[in-house]
Amino acid sequence: MSSKIRILVPVKRVIDFALKPRINKTHDGVETQGVKFSINPFDNIAVEEAVKIRKHNKGVVESIHAVSIGPSKAKDVLRTALAKGADTSSLVDIGSKELDPLAVSKILKKIQEEQGSNLIIMGRQAIDDDAGQTGQMLAGLLGWSQATNASKVTINEDMTVEVEKAIDGGVEIVKAPLPLIITTDLTLNEPKFVTLPKMMKAKKKPLKVVRPEDLGINLESRLETVSLEEPVPRKAGIKVKSVDELISKMKELKAI
Amino acid sequence: MSFKLFCTRAIASHIGVGSRIGFDATSSLWLKAGYATKTINLTSTTYPNTHRNPDFAKVSNSDVLFFRSIVGDNQVLTDDLDAYNEDWMRKYKGQSKVVLKPKTTEQISQLLRYCNQHKLAVVPQGGNTGLVGGSVPVFDEIVISIANMNKVRSFDEASGMFKADAGVILENADGYLAEHDHIFPLDLGAKGSCFIGGNVATNAGGLRLLRYGSLHGSVLGLEAVLPDGTIYDSMHSLRKDNTGYDLKQLFIGSEGTIGIITGVSILCPARPKSVNVAFLGLESYEQVQETFKKARNELCEVLSAFEFMDRGSQVFASRFLKMAHPLSPDDENEVPEYPFYVLIEVAGSKKEHDDEKLESFLESVMEDGTVADGVVSQDESQLRTLWKWRESVSEASTIDGGVYKYDVSLPLPKMYSLVETVRKQLGERQLMSQEDTGMPVVDAIGYGHVGDGNLHLNVCVREYNKKVETALEPFVYEQVQKERGSISAEHGLGFQKKHYIQYSKSPVEIQMIKDLKKHYDPNGIMNPYKYI
């Protein structure tokens, strides 16, 4: 393997994190009609980090490839990734299907093989299902090292990678050679705005559409969503007049 | 208590939006943040030249007994009236002894008839979020609050006609409409506190005006009580009705001087399903106008806001927000050198369609060089961040000590030259310097609603200073008059600008306004000492 880094960044199209999702009428998913979708914020940070690594380590990064697994509208998030600085991209068009983390990991493994990537930077979770498993599963499938929840990434001269991660009471620093999977924490960086000239250039960058059948992967879901319910709304509190009343109320509720 | 909470929120959101900050007519002293702890001087102390009209009676015990018989004991307040006597900027303070909170139009009719007969002066009050001191008493006027008239009356989804009591809070009205996929055609920073009746009475402008027009167009009918107790009712809401004078227009922007609005019927458009924002850097004010022209042509029906800011306003915003400017290059936080910035919002019904329109528009203005640089929001939080760079300018203007604020309407091509003229004036008088902290003025900045021809001119100062004041007034008003602009684009006249109306209205117009006022309110009991 060459000493150059070939980065792969998976990006997912999710309901915009600033919006409140609503459960659909059949209670098996959330309402997606007329809702704004954006790039998963953790993945946005992953793209930003890939671009930063290229900028701060001159001549080290050979390519940045962004991949999304989703409906054809996921092209939007790939365009965003391309505008931010990815060179090429591919969409694995699965229509309106929802995939388990394992199926996602298997697809990503195929893409890695195709691209010859040796560094995968990805969000530690997608904010729609919050599974938080894909990075780890992919590392398992590939037999690669993994550094999860990265808050700082440094590429050393000997091409090893140092990753800082916030842990209880301090910072853990891990070091690994390539190939490596890094999953991003929200503290890793602050994504920049995409400028218009970059957006215009991104339109000319390659965006390949792949069908999952072509990758020979079984997309059958192993999980079934039985039902989706809103959390029970919090009941209004009451006012008590004295400490005694407070204590008796708490006893009533078996809180003490 | 809840009222106080609303107030705090109103202040925050007011400042956020920047279009509703007031200034003081005689001194233009902007009273900056920190007012929460300061006691307010009585308006009559601050303005000793304003005298109580001796023709007005003083409220007697028998009056109070009458009021109680009409609205009930609980709805006649005589204690703890600060929240009704003080405006939210904590700039004005009246001395009212009685606040009445009627629940029906009929009660208001009885109250006004009584007050008119007994020559008791009255201040109608909505959410009390005005910026020109129009909603608080000056002396001992009786406050009639419409807070208890807060029910939605009806909404017709087929036509979009929304009818409600005047005391419905704007945000609640919009929330109600949102559930029916419609939008209130008015939006402004104080939406969490202000009442729709007050919005109509002051002809509020705000952020959606470019798209949905002024209230003079969207209001279809009103219910209002005249000073003699007569109830005027045009709530039947016809879009087309060419029979006689359009009387409801008299009340829109009348600031409570000829009656109390009690019900509003308004036409509400369908709520846009997709919203996007672009933030652009431009090389000249000519290019701002050129971009506006092209935006109107090419974005057409999806264009929902077009706001401009000069570089100075962005410098203040960046000192205030302490964030990297959206257009600053990587790893730099400086505001780039473009002299002008523009925020464009598009709102439509189909994201793909709107995005495509916005993108092709941006491409064309980039390619032909009208726009030097720009960014587009990629998600909701970026969209909000971009708005912050426009909305925070108002609050940021006070960062060095204070600000003299002017809210004017001018013909678009002349709009920015007012800022340049004022800069020149302050420079010539050696009052302005960004570096020299010995100078009173830091900078004069301009921003505002290009789409509406509405400029906000902020003179940011280190200290309030008589020399600055005399350099600005009536200089600014004279400049506005020269271009036949308006000295109050959206804030109204109220108490503050009562004496400056002649800069925008001709003697004939002023006389006609006075005649109308006299006809409907011969005793002058409605919101006295203000407006005209």
Interface residues (C-beta under 8 A of the other chain):
Chain A: D16 F17 A18 L19 G34 K36 S38 I39 P41 N44 K55 T80 K192 F193 V194 T195 L196 P197 M199 M200
Chain B: K273 S274 A278 F279 L280 A324 P326 L327 D330 K351 E359 L362 E363 M366 V371 D373 G374 V375 V376 S377 Q378 D379 E380 S381 Q382 R384 L386
